[in-house]
Amino acid sequence: MTRSIDAVTPGQIKAFVERIERLEGEKKTIADDIKDVYGEAKANGYDVKVLRKVISLRKQDKAKREEMEAILELYLDALGMTPIETAIRQAAE
């Protein structure tokens, strides 16, 4: 629901805009910090693409992740592929 033009309070809209701007600035700072950590990991010999995949997997619900892994293993077996081949291919993506 949107407010009518008459109901807009300048102080309130200014407060919302300033809060959003502050949070956007914090978001950029955090994104830059994350980029720096990935850069540090890469400089230490770690594969950043694999690290991103690990982080993605850790965000998933354990039961859903295990179900997905079981289905993936089933499909790979049907294609005559091993999980390690798939892991290597995913890391290259």
Number of C-alpha atoms within 10 A of each C-alpha: 3 6 8 7 7 6 8 11 11 8 9 10 11 11 12 11 12 12 12 12 12 11 12 12 12 12 12 11 12 12 12 12 12 12 12 12 13 18 14 13 14 14 11 9 9 13 14 17 15 16 15 13 13 11 11 10 12 11 10 11 9 11 9 10 14 12 11 12 13 12 12 14 16 14 12 15 12 10 9 9 13 12 15 9 10 14 11 11 10 12 14 10 7
